[in-house]
């Protein structure tokens, strides 16, 4: 015989079963025509909230469909047969690749003018546009703005709004943006500049010449973990990454996102070298890791409101700006690296420290010059991040990913600094080479000239350090190979024959070359990015009525605005650059390398002086300058006192551009190098 208590429990079980059926049925046919009426009728029978109440708020005691509350959420929601047809979604563990891949291989507009903007002919049956996320699995952080690259088809609405909501029917404040990059040609920066990043709302006027990708921008609620997301009527699984602050390791000498203070990049020189990295939302995380550490900051994690319309980064009623979108893109990228490094730290702290040191590797060039020397390969970085964040990853797979990345890094490099800036007692030219140890261990280094049969002398070089090495004297008439080695690394370079004889009509000098970039230097490739574009400089040394004259012609790109120019202090190498007027100038270095006898400087206005003061009394105060739309040219007198008694002229050229960059001849210079190398010219054969 049933007791009143048994009847009560039985009725309660029936009501709970009915509620589960309502929740599952409502979720399954949420978008079916007539579904709202059926749901409302069933809800009224049970006294529950209607679908509209689910979305816009629930009265006290109403049923709320959310994980852990009421009925369990079904594992998968199927689409209604009346919804648009499309390919089945496949969910894997592959990550969103870096923006370098997005722009290079995945960008829907390689032409740069949004030729792929959806048209009315491709709109969906419902009149809305269709979007397909580019990654096979969406990854997001709860409480942080999601930047989701997508492919777009159909007509984009005038307000650029995207229909997006969570499984619990909360509507997301989602909009469609175009994230693009206006690339820059290779210049004289140490770290390769990407160009100028832009974020444009889909409803705004497109930017011409900007290549990029479409992205959905949506702040995610702090309590969205475990939910899927519906985008334009189609459901997608979301892999929710943990808040890095919740997995921060403790009790160690330094944390998962730090470098030892002694190894961090700091100071004015480092700030200047890291500027291209900070301007990139894809690479900004590495500048932070190398300079201050990648610890999460409060301004990176601004909690969003629970999916209330109009909310943006926790500020109701304020829409995203261009800088806000790019900052969200950068914060999402940094967050993934924070999680990846923390997971490796939990596996193996020693390996994690080695990886951080590789990701932020620097080299000490002496005289206070410390510069990045890390691997810039965007594809390798994306593969590393994917391996560390793989959903099915293990400690062993993360270890393999870290070792694979570090194995691809060069262990040494060498370069020619000066071909013939000095001479021995027999007037044979002596050059200077640079050698760098790019490993974490002390190594043996050596250098010799090609053809020498004597074994080279060995010397020790410390970890992550560079040294200058004076080369043996050589036959000035021959092009000579210099062979270098650091540990197991080997390299070679050519030394220019010297001295060439100057005969009528004159000797051509140049072209002037950009400063070394880190990528070209690591690859021992002096030609990569060496020639400036639109800013070429040519020179010729000739004799006119018994006077030696240097004719210099400087081309310039008038499309680039002038900026405050910068120059290095010639007194000490490695000193940060100091500001100077935004006016171009040419500097002629005369005499031995690092022991210049004269430094003749001519500004674009025609002012002429010797910065060493040795020949100042022999030079006119001004010389005429020929100016055209795309160039300026000048004739610079070379006093006879600058030429040695043997008729040899050791000379190097440097041009300071109006934007602060510089070019030099005969060799590329390091960004912190204060003077160019020299080449010897024999002036005795003119007559």
Secondary structure, DSSP 8 states (H G I E B T S, - for coil): ---HHHHHHHHHHHHHHHHHHHHHHHHHTTTSTTHHHHHHHHHHHHT---HHHHHH---TT----BTTBSS---S-----TTS---------S-----HHHIIIII-S-TTSS-TT---GGG--TTSS-EEEESSSSEEEETTSEEEEEEEEES---TT-EE-EEETT--B--EEEEEEEEEE----S-SS---EEEEEEETTS---TT-EEEEEEEEE--TT-TT--EEETTEEE-EEEE--GGGG---SSSS-TT---GGGS--SHHHHHHHHHHHH-TTTHHHHHHHHT-----GGG-----SS-TTEETTEET----HHHHHHHHHHHHHHHHHHHHHHHHHH-HHHHHHHHHHHT-EEE-STT-EEE-----HHHHHHHHHHHH-TT--HHHHHHHHHHHHHTS-SEEEEEEEEEEEE-TT--EEEEEEEEE-SSS-EEEEEEETT--S----EEE-TTEEEEEE-----TTS-EEEEEEETTEEEEEEE----EE--TT-EEE---EE---HHHHHTT-TTTT-B-SS--EEEEEEEETTEEEEEEEEE--TTS----EEE--TTSTT---EEE-S--EEEEEEEETTEEEEEEEEETT-BEEETTSSSGGGS-SB--EEE-SSEEEEEEEE-GGGS-TTSEEEEEEEEE-TTS-EEEESS---TT--S---EEEEGGG--
